[in-house]
Amino acid sequence: MKDKVNAGLLALFLGAFGIQKFYLRKPGQGILYVIFCWTFVPMIASFIEAVQIFSLTDDQFDDRYNSRFLDRLEPLRAMRKSGTITLEEYEDKRHTIGEAP
């Protein structure tokens, strides 16, 4: 499962080479960033993308980039919102979802 902080940091520091695109499973866009890295356009675009990624809530990020895990995330979200589990428990369980085969 992809992590918002990791994606944002990759976009901020290595975005000129499109590393965040490969991380977020968008290899076609990543290849374009690599091809045009000498123009500085990917650097500007990745800075804007880093700001966008950091401004997303965790739920918005999951909806956009972790959509294949939504069937397992929805019950966790419901338990977090109802107060059944704490935020720390939610984060722990959320990170283990992506590790399961």
N, C-alpha and C positions, 0 to 999 in steps of 0.2 A: 504494500500500500504506500502511496506517495505521501510525503510530508510537506506541509506548507512552508515551514521554515527552511527546509533543505532546498526546495524549489526556488524560493525567493533569494536565498544566498547564492545559489548557482547562477541565477539570472543576474544578480548584482555584480558578482566577481568574475564569472566566466561566460557571461551572456554574449559577449562579442563573438564567441565561437559556437554559440547555440547549444551549449551543454544542457541548459535547462529544458530545451525542447526534446533532447534525447531522453532525459530523466522523466519527462512527462509523457513519454510514448508518442511523440510527434516527430519521427525521424525525418520525414520529408522537409519539414520546416527547419529542422536542425541542419540538414545538408545545405539548405539555402543560406543559412547564417554562416556556415563555414565557407561557402563559395564567395560570399560577399563581405567577409570579415575585414578585408583590406579597405573597404569604403567607409567604415565607421558607422554606417547605417544600422547594422545589427547591434552595435554598442548602445546607440540611442534607443532603439526599439527595446532592447533587453532591460535598460534602466526603467523605461516606462512599464514594462511587463513586471519587473520586480516590485514596483510601487503598487501595481494592480494586484499582484499575488498577496503582498502583505496586507492589503486593505480588505481582502476577502475574509469572511468569517470561516471557521473550520467547517461548518456545514456547507457553505457555498463552495469551498475548495473541494470537499469530498464529492459534492454533486457534480462538479465539473471534471475532476481528474481521477476520482476513485469510484466512478459510476458502476464498475463491475462488482464492487463490494457493497452496494447500497442495500441489497436484500439482507445482509448481515448487520449493516449499520443502523437501519431504521429501528429495530427493537432496542438497540442501545440508546439511541437518541430519545426514544420514548421513556425509557427508564431514567435517563438523566433529567429530562424535563419534569417528570413526575416526582423526582426526589428520591427514587428507589435506590439509586447509586450516586455516589459523590462524583465530582468532576475528576478527581484523581483516579477513581476506579474506572470511569468512562474512558479516560485517556489510556490507561493500561490495557483495557480490553480492546480498544480501538486499534492500538498498535499491534496487538497479537492477531488481529483478523488477517492482516496482510501476510503474516508469517505462516499461516496454516496453508497446507497444500490444496 
